[in-house]
Amino acid sequence: PSIIATILLAFASSTISSFTFGKKSGPVASKKLPLPTLDPETGRYNKSPDDDGIYPYDALGSALRHGPSPFLTRTFNADEYEQGILKYMLSAKVGRAEATGNIDAKLNNAMDWSYQKMAEKNGKPKVDYTRLDKKQAVLTVVWALGITPLAVNVVWNTADQFINSPGPSVIKH
C-alpha cells in the first residue's frame, strides 16, 4: 500500500506540468521543415540539424492526451518512439509537434487513427492530436488517482483474504 501511495504522489506532483491546455508550437523560423533523413545502411532515421528534438509536451502529457500506451512507449522505449516520430515527420512532411500528436494517437488506437486519416483524405477537417481536452484530462486523472488505486486495493485485499483465510470450502487436514 505504501508503494501505491508513493507512485500516486509522484504522478500527482508531476501531472501539473502536463496541463498546458491548447499549447501551440511556435512558428517555424523558415518555411522549410526540418525533416529527418533515412540512413539506407542502418535503416534508421536521423533528425535534421535544424530540428531541436524537443517534444511539444512531456510523457505525462502523452498519457493525459492519449492514454497509457504512448506514455509507456515513450518512457520505456524512447528510441523506438523517437524513430516513429522521425519516420512520421518524413513520410507526412510535418513538424515534430504534429508528428508527436499523431504517433501518440496511433499508439493509443491505431484503427481509429487510421480511420481519421482516411476521413481527412476525403475532405474531413484535420484533427489536432496535440490539443489537450480538459474533460479527458480530468477523467484521466480521476481514473489514475482514484478508481485504479481503489480497484487495485480491492483485488489486493480479496487475494489476501483468500490466501490467509480460505474459508469453509477448503478441506483442512
C-alpha positions, -999 to +999 in steps of 0.1 A: +000+000+000+028+025+007+043+018-027+010+027-043+008+059-023+044+069-034+035+062-071+003+083-068+021+111-051+048+112-078+022+111-105+001+139-089+031+162-084+044+158-119+010+160-136+007+197-131+034+204-158+013+184-183-017+207-181-006+230-209-041+234-224-041+244-260-004+249-262+006+257-297+040+252-311+058+283-322+061+294-358+087+277-378+117+301-384+119+292-421+093+278-445+113+246-449+105+220-423+135+204-405+127+169-420+148+139-409+167+117-433+167+079-436+201+062-435+198+034-461+227+014-445+212+012-410+175+018-418+174+044-390+160+079-393+183+108-384+169+141-372+178+172-391+204+195-376+177+222-377+154+200-355+157+209-319+144+175-309+120+190-283+086+174-280+055+197-277+046+180-243+062+156-219+054+119-213+027+127-188+012+149-215+011+119-237-007+100-210-033+127-205-039+132-242-038+096-254-036+072-225-011+047-211+002+031-244+021+062-257+032+070-222+047+036-217+063+035-251+078+070-246+090+061-211+104+026-216+112+025-253+123+060-261+145+051-291+116+033-309+093+062-300+117+088-315+122+066-346+084+066-351+083+104-347+111+109-373+095+084-397+061+101-395+078+136-399+095+124-431+066+105-446+039+130-438+062+161-443+051+176-409+069+191-380+078+174-347+047+186-328+022+173-353+042+140-357+042+136-319+004+140-316-002+116-345+022+089-332+006+092-297-029+088-312-018+059-333-002+041-303-034+046-283-058+033-310-044+025-344-077+017-360-094+050-350-063+069-360-062+052-395-100+058-399-095+095-391-066+098-416-087+083-443-115+107-434-091+136-437-080+125-471-117+126-481-121+162-470-129+160-433-112+185-410-077+177-398-076+167-361-050+184-338-038+155-317-016+177-297-046+195-281-054+185-246-091+181-240-098+194-205-126+169-199-105+140-210-076+152-188-098+154-157-112+119-164-077+105-168-066+120-135-097+107-117-090+072-131-053+074-123-056+088-088-090+074-077-106+045-095-075+025-104-059+025-069-094+016-054-096-014-078-060-025-070-068-023-033-100-044-037-081-071-057-052-070-032-075-074-002-096-101-019-064-121-028-050-116+007-083-128+024-084-159+001-048-168+008-048-162+045-083-174+054-096-196+026-129-203+042-151-234+047-147-247+012-111-257+017-106-291+034-082-289+063-062-319+074 
